[in-house]
Amino acid sequence: MNNESTPPDQVAHVLTEALPYIRRFHGRTVVVKYGGNAMVDEALKGDFARDVVLMKLVGINPVVVHGGGPQIGSLLERIGKKSEFVQGMRVTDAETMDVVEMVLGGLVNKEIVSLINTHGGRAVGLSGKDGGLIRAQRLKLTRPGPAEQAPEIIDIGHVGQVVDVDPALMTLLDGADFIPVIAPIGVDEAGVSYNINADLVAGHLARTLNAEKLILMTNTPGILDSDGHLLTGLDAERVAGLIADGTINGGMLPKVECALDAVRDGVGATTIIDGRVRHALLLEIFTDSGVGTLIHGEGTPS
């Protein structure tokens, strides 16, 4: 062992600290929304794949839901199509939806599957269209109309929201020791495809699968207070106060709402973690301190 190696006592401490968490999560489902820098930085991509494989090897059932907005935007730019957003949602006409399916269901999904398999896992790539996994409907956005008139409905095309999740395929894959990797695309009863926010898909899956934990990977340390300090151990009442005083705003709002919906519907806890930290998943699941903002339901924090 050279001088730069971790001392044996520190290695032993890490392993013993992980033991109660391995026991707690053994046989339970953990849904991970994978996105941000962790999807584009080569070192972080490798760390993520190894973390997921290790989770599976110690008896945890990871389910990965991924985004891919930057990759979609890049391909649209290459074919000369301008990206347009309304209230943070990508306007998705039929041509754009073809690109979304190509990128999310093809390029990005298969790259993640290949990466996990290369590191010793058994991943299977899916979209919400496979096996009737995600039934969706068109998302309707509104904006205030003129005085004393009804709000105006905005048509942003093939952007959807989750209506229902059928867990049968997930149960089958779990029983065969596969790791599902899911592209957030759903389909309605008429067979029309929709692009769905990956956080929302992850939240619905966590609730349907009665997951022990939902993890949302971001490019921020978590929820910060006005002095830049990380907040954790939050419940619905505390979150409501942070929204009211403006501490939680912008792009963090939908993530927090997703987290609250999950814990209200029985998910043990949701954590918003910093995907820029190497091995963020392992640190969050197997250490006492974790690496993000924990949001829990009523009672003792999970």
Secondary structure, 3 states (H helix, E strand, C coil): CCCCCCCHHHHHHHHHHHHHHHHHHCCCEEEEEECHHHHCCHHHHHHHHHHHHHHHHCCCEEEEEECCHHHHHHHHHHCCCCCCEECCEECECHHHHHHHHHHHHHHHHHHHHHHHHHCCCCEEEEECCHHHCEEEEECCEEECCCCCCCCEEECCECEEEEEEECCHHHHHHHHCCCEEEEECEEECCCCCEEECCHHHHHHHHHHHCCCCEEEEEECCCCEECCCCCEECCECHHHHHHHHHCCCCCCCHHHHHHHHHHHHHCCCCEEEEEECCCCCHHHHHHHCCCCCEEEEECCCCCC
